[in-house]
Amino acid sequence: MTYSDVLGGYAGQGNIDADPLFISPEWNDYRLQWGSPCIDAGDPDPQYNDPDSTRADMGAFYFDQSVPLRVLVTPFEMPIEIPATGGSFDYYIQVTNSGLLGLSVDVWCDVTLPNGNVFGPTLGPVNVEVGSEITLGRERTQNVPGGAPAGTYVYNAYATAGTDISTDSFTFEKLGSAGLDGLAGWFNTGESFEEIGEGSSTALQEEFALLGAYPNPFNPLTVLSFKLHDASIVNLAVYDISGRLVTTLVNGWRDAGIHEVTFDASGLPSGVYLYRLTAGEFSDSGKMVLMK
């Protein structure tokens, strides 16, 4: 055995004993992170070069160096099977700049439906500044509404910087359909891209903000807060995990400032609820848990 990364070491030409820097063995993602000692460390014979024409990498998955930009999405569990009534899955999205110059990167996700149509974006678009040889990553949760049709879906991620484009994807299954509106309720929540906020430009994030729910978890009352830099028409609504509208808390004109709205869930069962704020071009969403 030669040109391999072996835990504990192994005699042979080109062998190493080092952390390979996999994306996440915990999530069964054995692709290489930028900076892995396995990159360009495989057999130097040109006949084994990677598809990007660089020296072979060690391992089953090579690191594509044809462009400095790379986006990856890794689901926490596979296979993903969403019940007919709807549900959600967690995933990790990361953007890597392996180049020597910083990049201004647009990132977004969408979903390919069982009929081949594309719906979205489900995340973003967001714009992030990614420095030289830097990786930015966030944990996110994607809700799949009960009304979404049964079948196989493809969850897609994209990153662009100038003419450089990177894509990645994974599949999931919807086991049935509740027969409702399949295009409503595709909420995406989780760790924020702090540079800008979900789905809004830097300027919009400075002017508007969804401040969240407190307490969370709650029973049966919680307070949702949001900030407006300028007076705006605001809609703040609550949905169940299947994407069905539970109630509209705000739907009308609100002055600039910080606003608080009480959500009373006395007549609702325990579970996860989603809230979504729109104010002009700004939109954001979050998750709260009712525990009775």
FILUMDREN-580557 format. One line per field, with one value per residue (C-alpha): residue number from 1; x negated, y, z. Coordinates in steps of 0.5 Angstrom, whole numbers. Layout:
BEGIN
num (NUM,...) .
c1 (X,...) .
c2 (Y,...) .
c3 (Z,...) .
***
This chain:
BEGIN
num (1,2,3,4,5,6,7,8,9,10,11,12,13,14,15,16,17,18,19,20,21,22,23,24,25,26,27,28,29,30,31,32,33,34,35,36,37,38,39,40,41,42,43,44,45,46,47,48,49,50,51,52,53,54,55,56,57,58,59,60,61,62,63,64,65,66,67,68,69,70,71,72,73,74,75,76,77,78,79,80,81,82,83,84,85,86,87,88,89,90,91,92,93,94,95,96,97,98,99,100,101,102,103,104,105,106,107,108,109,110,111,112,113,114,115,116,117,118,119,120,121,122,123,124,125,126,127,128,129,130,131,132,133,134,135,136,137,138,139,140,141,142,143,144,145,146,147,148,149,150,151,152,153,154,155,156,157,158,159,160,161,162,163,164,165,166,167,168,169,170,171,172,173,174,175,176,177,178,179,180,181,182,183,184,185,186,187,188,189,190,191,192,193,194,195,196,197,198,199,200,201,202,203,204,205,206,207,208,209,210,211,212,213,214,215,216,217,218,219,220,221,222,223,224,225,226,227,228,229,230,231,232,233,234,235,236,237,238,239,240,241,242,243,244,245,246,247,248,249,250,251,252,253,254,255,256,257,258,259,260,261,262,263,264,265,266,267,268,269,270,271,272,273,274,275,276,277,278,279,280,281,282,283,284,285,286,287,288,289,290,291,292) .
c1 (0,-3,-1,5,6,6,8,2,-3,-4,-11,-10,-12,-8,-4,-3,1,5,12,15,20,26,32,36,35,40,45,42,39,32,30,24,24,19,12,13,6,9,10,5,1,3,-1,-5,-4,0,4,7,9,15,21,18,11,8,4,8,11,11,18,25,27,22,22,24,19,21,24,23,30,34,41,42,49,49,55,54,58,59,64,69,76,81,88,94,96,90,83,76,69,63,56,50,48,41,38,30,25,19,16,11,16,23,29,36,40,48,51,58,61,68,71,73,80,81,84,78,80,75,78,75,70,71,65,63,60,55,49,42,35,31,23,17,17,23,29,36,41,48,53,60,67,71,79,82,90,95,98,92,93,90,84,76,74,67,64,60,54,51,45,43,37,36,36,34,40,41,46,48,54,57,64,70,76,84,88,95,98,103,107,106,102,95,92,93,89,82,79,72,69,62,56,55,50,48,45,52,58,63,65,64,58,53,57,64,61,59,66,70,69,73,71,74,79,78,79,78,80,86,93,98,95,89,87,85,80,78,75,76,72,77,85,87,93,91,94,92,95,95,95,95,90,94,94,101,103,104,106,103,101,99,102,101,98,93,88,81,78,78,85,87,93,96,97,102,102,107,112,106,103,95,90,86,89,86,86,85,84,84,83,83,77,74,77,74,77,76,78,81,83,90,89,95) .
c2 (0,7,14,13,16,11,12,10,9,4,3,5,10,16,14,19,19,25,28,28,33,30,34,30,23,24,25,20,26,24,29,33,40,45,45,37,34,29,34,33,28,22,18,23,19,24,18,18,26,28,31,38,36,37,31,26,27,21,18,17,24,29,36,40,46,48,54,57,57,51,50,43,41,35,32,30,24,19,17,23,20,26,23,25,30,34,35,37,35,38,40,43,48,51,55,55,60,56,62,68,73,74,73,76,70,69,63,60,53,51,44,40,37,30,33,36,43,47,51,56,59,56,59,66,69,71,75,73,76,70,71,68,60,61,56,59,54,54,49,50,46,46,45,41,42,37,39,37,31,25,23,24,31,34,39,44,49,54,59,64,69,73,67,62,57,51,47,41,37,31,27,26,22,25,19,22,28,32,34,42,47,44,51,54,52,51,55,55,56,56,59,66,68,74,78,79,76,71,73,80,85,88,95,91,87,94,97,91,85,79,79,72,69,69,65,59,54,57,55,58,65,68,74,75,82,85,92,97,102,106,105,99,95,88,81,77,70,63,56,49,44,42,49,51,58,58,65,72,76,83,85,92,99,99,105,105,102,95,92,86,82,76,69,65,58,56,52,49,42,42,42,46,52,57,64,69,76,80,88,91,87,84,77,72,66,62,56,56,50,50,45,43) .
c3 (0,-2,-2,3,10,15,22,26,20,15,12,4,-1,0,6,12,19,19,21,14,15,13,13,18,19,24,19,14,10,8,3,4,7,4,8,8,8,3,-2,-8,-4,-8,-13,-17,-24,-28,-31,-24,-24,-21,-26,-25,-27,-21,-17,-15,-8,-2,-1,-5,-6,-9,-8,-14,-15,-22,-18,-11,-9,-7,-3,0,4,9,12,19,17,11,9,10,10,11,13,9,15,14,18,17,16,19,15,15,9,8,3,2,-1,-3,-7,-5,-5,-2,-5,-5,-5,-7,-3,-4,-4,-7,-8,-15,-14,-16,-22,-24,-23,-18,-13,-8,-6,0,3,1,-3,2,0,4,4,5,6,3,5,9,10,13,15,18,21,18,19,13,14,9,9,9,2,-1,-6,-5,-8,-9,-8,-9,-5,-8,-6,-10,-9,-14,-14,-21,-26,-21,-20,-15,-13,-9,-7,-3,-4,1,0,2,4,2,2,6,0,2,-2,-3,-4,2,9,6,12,13,20,24,25,21,16,21,16,13,15,12,5,6,4,9,8,10,15,19,18,20,24,27,34,36,41,49,52,48,49,52,55,53,52,48,46,39,37,31,29,24,22,18,18,14,12,16,16,22,22,25,22,24,22,16,14,15,18,25,26,23,29,25,18,17,18,23,25,26,33,36,37,41,40,44,42,46,44,50,45,41,42,44,38,34,31,25,25,19,18,12,12,5,2,8,10,16,20,26,30,37,41,45,51,55) .
***
